[in-house]
Amino acid sequence: MPTLRVRTLGCKVNQYETEYVRQGLVRAGFREAQAGEPADLCVVNTCTVTLESDYKCRKLIRQLARENPHAEIVVMGCYATRAPREVAALPGVVEVLTDKRQIPRLFARFGLAQAPAGIASFGRLHRALVKVQDGCTMECSYCVVPTVRPALWSRPVDDVLAEVRRLVEHGHLEIVLSGIHLGHYGVEPGIGAANRPGTRLAGLVERILSIEGEFRVRLSSLEAAEATPELLDLLASHPRRLCPHLHLPMQSGADRVLRRMRRRASAAQFIEQCLAMRERLDRPSLTTDVIVGFPGETDADFEATCRAVETVGFSRVHVFRFSAREGTPAARMPDQLPPEVKRDRATRLAAIGRRLAQRYAESLCGMEIQVMVESCHPRKQGILAGTADRYVTVEFPGGPEHLDRLVTVVAQSAAEGRLLGLPRPRHNIVP
């Protein structure tokens, strides 16, 4: 039986697509190579969001070629789409897929005539990613993604529902709905009757929530304006099934920087939308991405960003230092900032983020938190660890009967942004 090795770099959508390819090739007759065993076929799913991403992709492909000297290497993903000739010239590469629609052709080459409709599991138990959307047309000035994933595509509702049912039956406790631009689910015309024209993200989520089983649903990244009243109503009315956590990329809190970034909302609009979500929901977890050191960002701009982060009160802040991406308008902008300025601003904002994470965790003390129990603590005997519905790490005393379950924990205290708690007697499992 031929052996297979798959590797992924990049986002949740890439992780899903790699799992889809892996399961298809296993169905075609491959088995996964064991550690130290050379593979006959290697598939690499690449990312190109930064120059560093490209470098990591090339390094990984060369490493696979050395460790699997007789393997065919197939490369897919965003770097393969952006620079196919560059990728094809790397050692061991025999095929470059520049479009995900070429995946069935790959399956057919190895004898699988019918491409799978989706996946049946996602690695270990606990969390499973479900890709429901692809493509982005926002054209932010710093981002290369719209050039490599320009076509909007929404997966038919019935296909999504069938896949979620399979994953729940397999034992996955959390379903994460993912997309390149998740909030654009269902916006493109001509998506067909199977997708129930007019179905947007809230409609899809509502259908998923009706599926029976022990599981909860989490949304990946959304633009703040895409958290519609219908979606907020679902979050408010299904707090045990739909995680009260929204990841809302802010990128900057300064209007002049946002305009150069080609973002669609002003800082005031973004803040107003976030505060409205706090009013509508009970202590939701709002997380964000922020880019510091964008070309032309002044000290005053950076201070405005810090104030915006504080005003919203994010529970987690992912801080990125601006990296000029070849082929994007931002890479050609004047007033590029020196590395030491970017480093200093990232350090300062990360410190604010840690303080806000601790403050948010403290706000949950005394509350019943739903925890997906994932592991035993590596250093503390009798202590379990997991992820709360509100995207906070929770530690609590427990035994093997709690593992791989959704458990209700009463938060007692907070430390370094984590919650320490006690399982509620006769813990609740999601109905």
N, C-alpha and C positions, 0 to 999 in steps of 0.2 A: 504494500500500500504506500503510495507516494506521501511524502511529508510536507507540511506547510508551516510557515512562520509568518505572522502578521504583526505589523508595527504601526502605531498611530502617533502623529504629532498634531496639536491644535485643539480645536473647539469640541463641544459636545456633539455637534452635527457630524464632525469627522469621526468621533468615537462610535457613533451609531453606524455610520456607513461602513466602517471597518468591520464591525460585528456582523453586519449584513453580508459582506463579502466572505468573511470567515465561514459563516454558517452555510452559504451557498457552495463554497468549495468543499466543505466537509460532506455535504450532500452529494457532490460530484465524485467523491471517493478518496479525498485526502484525509489524513489524520494529522493532528498538530504535533510538531516535532518536540521532543522532550528537551530539557535543559542540557546543553552540551552536544546534542544530536544535530548533525547537519540537516538542513532542509532541502527539499527538491524545488520548492517554490517559495519565494518570499514576496509578500505584498506590503508595500509601504504607502500609507495615506499621509499626504504632506500638507503643510501649512506654509503660507507665505505672508503672514500679516506684518512681519518685520524682516529686516535683513538678517537678524539673528535666527529667525525661523528658517530661512533659506539655508543658512550655514549648518544648522542642526540637521536638516533633511539630508544635505550632501554627506555630512559626517556619518549619519546613520546608514545610508545606502552603502557607503564605502566599507563600513564595519561589517554589514551583512555580507557583502561580497567576499571579504577576507574570511569570515567565519563559516561561510557556506559556499565554498569555491565552485561547486558544480550546480549551484542553484540558478534557476531563472528568476530574475527580479522584475516584478511588475510595479510600476509607480503610478499612483493616482493622486487626486487632491488638488489643492489650490496652487501649489508650487508647480506641479506638473502641467496645470492649465496655463499658468503665466509664462513658463520657460521650458516648453517641451523639448527643444533641441539641447538645451543645457542639461536637462535631466537624462535624455537618451544617451548622452556621451559619458555618463558615469559608469563605472565598472559593473558588469553583471546585468545591466538593465536590458531587457529584451522587448519590453512593451511599455508605452506611456499612454495612460488613459487621460485624455484632456477634457472629458465630459462624463459625468456620472451615468448618462444614458448609454455609455459603452460597456457598462458592467455586465449586462446580459450576454454581450459578445464574448467577454472573458469566460463566463460560465460555459457558453456553448463550445469554446475551444477545448474545454476539459470534459465535455460530454454531457453537460447539464442543459438540456434543451429548453426547459421552462424555468425562468428565474423565480425565486421564492417571492411570495407576496409581502413578506416582512420577516421579522425575527421571532423566535420562540422563547428565547431567554437572553439574559445579558450578563455573561460572566458569573460572578458570585451572586448569592442572594442579596437582598436589600434593595438597592437602587437600580432602576432600569431607565435608560434614555429612549425616548420615542421621537423620531424625527417626523414632524408634521408639515414643515414648510421649508422652502429653499429660495435663495435669491434675495438681493437687496438693491434698491434703486435710490438710496438716500444721497450718495455721492458726497459724504463728508470729506473734507479736503485732505485729511491725514490718512484715509483708509483706502487700501487697494482691493478690498473684497468685492465691491460692485463691478470691477473689471474682470474678475474671475468667476463670479456667481451673479451674473446680471439678470437672469431670467427668473421672474417670480413664478413659483409653483407651490400649490397647496395639495396636500395628500387627501384623497377622498375620505369622507367621514367614516364610511363603513370599513375601509381598510384600517384606519386608526383604531376603531372600536374592536375589530377582530384581533389586532395585535395586542392591545391592552388586555383583553381577556386571556390571551395565551400567556402573557407575562404574569398576570395575577395567578393564573392556575399553576404556573411554574413556581410560585412562591415569592415573587418580588413584592416588597412592601411599599415601595415608593416609585411612582411613575413620573418622570420629569419630561414635560413637553418641551421640545427643542426646535429651533429653527434659526436660520441665518438672520431673519427679521420676523420673529414669532408674531408680533402684532399685526403683520400684514397677512396673516392666515386668511384665505378666502377673499382677498381683495381683487385678484386678477380676473378678467372676464373669461367666459367660455370654459369654466372648470368642469362642466358636465353635470348631468342629472345625479350621478352617484354621490356628488358632493353637496347635494341639496343647495342649489344656487341661493346666495344670500346668507349662507352660514358663515359667520365670522368666528373669531376665537372663543367668545363667550358661549356661542351655541355649541361648539365642539366640546368645550369643557363641561357644559351642562349634560351632554350626552354621556360623557365619560363618567361623570359622577353617579349616573344611574346604574353603572355596572356593579354587580354584587361581588363581595369578597373583602378580604382584609388587606386594604391598601389605601394609600393617600396619594394625592396629586400635587406636584409642584410645578410652577411655571419658571422657565428660564427667562432671559433678559427681555425687557419690554421698554419701549419709550414711554415716558410718564403719561403723555397724552393718549396712549393706547390702553391704559387702564380705564376702560370705559365704565359708565355707571352700571351696565349689565354685568360686567366682570366683577366689579366691587360688590354688587349685590350677591353674587355667588360666593365670594370670599366671606362676606358677612354671615350668610345663611348656612354655610357648610364649613365651619371652622375646624371640625375634626377630620374632614375628608379632603378639603382644599387648603393647602398650607398657607397661613397668613404671612407670606413672604413674597416680596416683589423686588426684583433687581432692576433698578432704574438708572441707566447710565446718564450722569450729569455732564461729565467731561470737563466743564469749567463753570465757575460762578461769575465770570466777568463777561458782560455783553460784547465788548469789542473782540474778545478772544472767540466767543461763540460764533460771531459773524465770520471771522476768518476761518473757523472750523467748518462753516456752512451748516451749522446745526439749526434746527427749525424753530426752537423755542428760546425765548429770552430767559435769563436767570430768574427774573421775577415770576414768569409763567411756570417754570419748572418748580420753584419753591412752593408756589400757590397750589399746584397740583399735588405735590407731596403732602402738604399740610392738610389738604382736603381728604386725602386717603387716611391720614391719622385720625381725623374727625369721624370718618365713616367706619373704621375698623378698630377692634380692641387690641391695642398695643402691637400693631403689625411690625414685622421686621422689614425695614427698607434698607437695601444695600445698593452700592453704586460703584461706578468706575470714574476715575478722574485722571486726566492727563495734565502733568505739570511740565513747565518749560516749553510750551508751544511757542513757535516763532513770534517774537514781538511781545510776549507776556511780560508785563512790568511788575514791579513789586506791588503796586496798587492792585493790579489784576489778580495776583496771587492771593493777596489779603482778602479780596472779594470772594475768591473761591473758598478760602478758609471760613469766612463768615457764612457762606451759603451752606457748607457742610455742617457747621454748628447749628444753623437755624433749622435745617431739616432734621438733624439728630439721627443720622444714619447709624444702623447697628453694625455695619462693616463697610469699610472704604478700601477699595482696591486702587492703589496708586501706581500710575505708570509714568515713567519719564519719557517725554517725547522722543521718538526715534524717527528720523527722516526716512521715509519709505520711497525709494526710487519709483518714479512713475505717478506720484501723487502731487497735486498742486502745493501741498505744504512743504514738500522737499525743496521746492524752488523759491520759497518765500524768503525775503530778506529778514534781517534781525534774528538769525538763528542764535540760540543761547548757548553759552559754554557749558560743558558737562558738569562743572562744579556747582553752577547755579541750579541746574536740574536736580543734582544729587541733594543739595541742601534743601530745596523745596520739597522733594519727595520725603526726606527724613522728617521734616516738620509736619507735613500733612499726615504721614503715617502715625506720628505720635498723637495727633488729634484723633485719628481713627481709632487708636487703641483706647483712648480715654472714653470716646463715645460708645465703643463696644462694651466697656465695663459698665458705663452708665445704663445702657440698655439692658444688660443682663441683670443689674440690680433692680430695674423696674419690673422685672418678671418675678422677683422673689415673692413667695406666698401664692403664686399662681400654679394651677395644674397645667403641666406641659406634656404634650404627647411626644414621646421619644422613640425613634427607631433604633433599637439596641443592636449595635454592630460588633462589639468586641469586648473582651476582658481587658482591664487596664494592664499595660505591660509591666508596671512596677508596684501596683497596689493590689494585694490579694483580696478577693471578694468584692472588688469594685468593677462595675461595668461602665461602658462609655457608648454614647450614641449621639445622633443628631436630632435636635428638637424640630418640631414643625416650624418654629420661628428661626430656624437656621443657626442655632446656638449649640455648641457642644455641651452635653450634659453628662455628669458622672454621678452614679448612685450605687449603693450597696445592693447586690443581688446575686442570684445563682444561675445555673444553666437553664432553668425554666424560663428566664427572661430573654435569653439570646434569640435573635432573629424574630422578634416580636415587636409590635407597637404597644408601648407601655405608658401608662399615665404616671408621671412623676411630679411630686410637689416640690417646687424649687425652694430651697432653704437659704442659700447664700450664693454670692458670685465672687469669682477670683479670676483676674486676667481675662475677662470676657467670657469665661466658662461658667456654667451653673452647676452647683452641687445640690443634690436633692435626695428625697426618699420616695420609694415607690408607694403609691397609694395602695392601701390594703385592698386585696381582690382587684388588682389593676385592671383598668378598662382596656379592652381590645376594640379597635374600630369596628363598629357593627357592619 
